[in-house]
Amino acid sequence: MLSLEEYCQRSDIKPVLKHEKFFGRQQELNELYDFLQTSAKKIMIIFGDGGVGKTRLILQFGVHTTSMILIPLK
């Protein structure tokens, strides 16, 4: 398990961090925030095809979340 700070230090994640602007995914971010506020269960799995922005979405989500632990699956 990794904190957001530890996750961002991974060599495979650093290239994603070079993109400072984030746009077009506000609906997905809102759904993640709503899930954390309303669900008794606090485990999420983000999955999808390669290159659709899963990592960037979760990193943006983590910027505004006080506690988040990431478990890389590969």
N, C-alpha and C positions, 0 to 999 in steps of 0.2 A: 504494500500500500504506500502511496506517495502523496505528499501534500502538493498543492498547486505549484509552490515554489520548486520543489524537487522535480516535479513532472516537467516544468519548463526548462530545466537544465539538461534534459535528455537530448542527445545529438539529433535524433529524428524529429524532435519537436521545434528546435531552435529555428529552422527555416520558416515555419509557420508564423513565428512571432515577428518576423520582419514586416508583416502587413499590419500597419497601425490602424487603418480605417476598417470599420465593420459596419456593413449595411445590408439591408434586405432580409434579415432574419429575425426581426423584432417579434413576430408572432410565435416563432419557436422559442425564443428567450422567455416570452411571457408565459408560455405553457410550462417551461421548466420552473420558473419562479412560482407559478400557481401550484404546481405539483408539490414543491417543498413546503408551501404554506398550508395546503389542505390535506395532504396524504399522511396517514399515520406511518406508512412505510417510506423510508428515505433512501431507497436504493434505486438507481436508474441505470439502464443500459442504453447507450446510444449506438445505433448500428445503421449501416447503409452501405451503398456502393462506394468504392474508393473515389476520392476526389470531390465529393459533394459538400464537404465543409464540416464534417463531424468534429474534428479536432479544433478547428477555429471556433465553432459554436460553443464547445464546452470550455475553451479557454476564455472566451468573452463572458460566459456565464460565471466562471470562477472569479473573474475580476470583481464582480459585484456580490459575491457570496462570502460570508464570513468563515464558514467551515466547509471544506470539501476535501475528500480523500479520493484519489484516483487509483484504480487498479488496472494497469495495462494488461490486456488479454494476450498480447504476443510478445 
